[in-house]
Amino acid sequence: MKHVPRIVPAIALLSLLAGTCDQVHYARLQDDSSADAPVFVIGSNPDYSGRTMVYAVSFTGTAWDSLGRADTTRSWHTFWEIHVDSAHKWFPLANLRYGALPFYFRTVTGPDSLRAGWVYTCAVRCYGLSPTVYFEVVRDRSGRRLVRELSREQLLSRVKRPG
């Protein structure tokens, strides 16, 4: 019976966290995004709708070698990281434009300019639940910068070096 009081607060804390943070997040790159300030749509439903409570977002990137594989001499670099202001635990976020600080967030690092020839991740965090969007900045034949989303499989095929 003495152990019950210790278990009850732990269960209450887990219930609070589960009720505050969505069980599943969905995120994607908005179709008409520019390479300088891509926009990401975030939601709790597969159609990217629904309220999502967030406490941090980070953008990391790595360069690729001439064969299109991850340059292992350079680790993933943080280009932009934002956190919810200390007065709040989480804040609802439906979309995010790279470099545009949402209300009630503060910048921790960056934003650095996104570069062609790099692949990036956008990770939205809420107690370990992280929808990750992989995207790259490329140049078309005319030299114009474009941004395109990558699937996880496309990213993994580039990261793994042939044995």
C-alpha positions in Angstrom: 0.0 0.0 0.0 3.0 2.3 0.6 3.9 2.1 -3.1 0.6 3.3 -4.4 1.2 7.0 -3.7 4.4 6.9 -5.7 2.7 5.2 -8.7 -0.3 7.6 -8.8 1.8 10.7 -9.5 3.7 8.9 -12.2 0.5 7.8 -13.9 -1.0 11.3 -13.6 2.1 12.8 -15.2 2.0 10.3 -18.1 -1.7 11.0 -18.6 -1.0 14.7 -18.7 1.7 14.3 -21.3 -0.3 11.9 -23.4 -3.3 14.3 -23.3 -1.2 17.4 -24.1 0.9 16.0 -27.0 -0.7 14.5 -30.1 0.0 10.7 -30.5 0.9 11.1 -34.1 2.2 14.0 -36.1 2.1 14.5 -39.9 4.3 17.0 -41.7 5.0 17.8 -45.3 6.6 20.4 -47.5 4.0 22.8 -49.0 3.9 22.3 -52.8 4.5 25.9 -53.8 7.4 26.5 -51.4 10.4 28.6 -52.4 14.0 27.4 -51.9 14.7 30.5 -49.7 11.8 30.1 -47.3 10.1 26.7 -47.6 6.8 26.3 -45.8 5.8 23.1 -43.9 2.3 22.0 -43.1 1.9 20.2 -39.7 -1.1 18.4 -38.4 -2.4 15.5 -36.2 -4.3 13.9 -39.1 -3.1 12.2 -42.3 -4.5 15.1 -44.3 -2.2 17.4 -42.2 -5.2 19.0 -40.4 -5.9 18.9 -36.7 -4.3 20.6 -33.8 -0.6 19.8 -33.1 1.1 20.9 -29.9 4.8 21.6 -30.4 7.7 22.6 -28.2 10.6 22.7 -30.7 11.4 22.6 -34.4 14.9 22.0 -35.8 16.3 22.1 -39.3 19.6 20.2 -39.9 21.5 19.7 -43.2 24.4 17.9 -44.7 26.3 18.3 -47.9 26.6 15.5 -50.5 29.6 14.3 -52.4 30.0 14.2 -56.2 28.3 10.8 -56.3 25.2 12.1 -54.5 26.0 10.4 -51.2 26.3 12.0 -47.7 29.6 13.7 -47.1 30.7 11.9 -44.0 33.5 14.4 -43.3 30.8 16.9 -42.4 28.2 16.0 -39.7 24.6 17.2 -39.8 24.7 21.0 -39.2 21.9 22.8 -37.4 20.6 25.5 -39.8 17.7 26.7 -37.6 16.3 25.6 -34.3 13.4 27.2 -32.4 11.8 26.4 -29.1 8.6 27.5 -27.4 9.2 30.5 -25.1 9.9 29.4 -21.5 6.5 30.8 -20.3 4.8 28.0 -22.3 5.2 24.2 -22.4 3.8 23.7 -25.9 2.2 25.8 -28.6 -0.2 24.9 -31.4 1.5 25.0 -34.8 -0.3 24.3 -38.1 2.4 25.5 -40.5 5.9 27.0 -40.4 7.9 29.1 -42.9 11.6 28.6 -42.7 13.2 31.7 -41.0 9.9 33.2 -39.9 9.6 32.9 -36.1 6.1 31.9 -35.0 4.5 33.7 -32.1 5.6 32.4 -28.7 8.8 30.8 -30.1 12.4 31.9 -29.7 15.4 31.2 -31.9 18.1 29.0 -30.5 20.3 28.8 -33.6 20.2 30.4 -37.1 18.5 30.7 -39.5 21.3 30.1 -42.0 20.7 30.3 -45.7 19.6 27.0 -47.3 22.2 25.9 -49.9 21.9 24.0 -53.1 23.6 20.6 -52.9 22.5 20.0 -49.3 19.8 17.8 -48.0 17.8 18.9 -44.9 15.6 17.5 -42.2 12.7 19.4 -40.5 11.9 17.8 -37.2 8.9 18.9 -35.2 9.3 17.8 -31.5 6.8 17.0 -28.8 8.2 14.6 -26.2 9.9 12.3 -28.7 7.2 12.4 -31.3 9.0 13.7 -34.4 7.5 14.0 -37.8 10.6 14.4 -40.0 10.5 16.0 -43.4 13.5 15.4 -45.7 14.0 18.0 -48.4 16.7 19.3 -50.7 17.6 22.5 -52.5 18.5 21.9 -56.2 19.1 24.0 -59.3 17.1 23.4 -62.5 18.7 23.7 -65.9 18.3 27.5 -65.9 20.1 27.8 -62.6 16.9 28.6 -60.6 16.9 27.3 -57.0 14.1 24.8 -56.3 13.1 22.8 -53.2 11.8 19.3 -53.3 10.7 16.8 -50.7 12.5 13.4 -50.4 11.0 10.2 -49.0 12.7 8.5 -46.2 13.8 5.8 -48.6 15.4 8.3 -50.9 17.3 9.8 -48.0 18.5 6.4 -46.7 19.7 5.4 -50.2 21.9 8.4 -50.2 23.2 8.1 -46.7 24.3 4.4 -47.0 27.6 3.9 -48.7 28.1 0.8 -50.8 29.8 -1.9 -48.7 
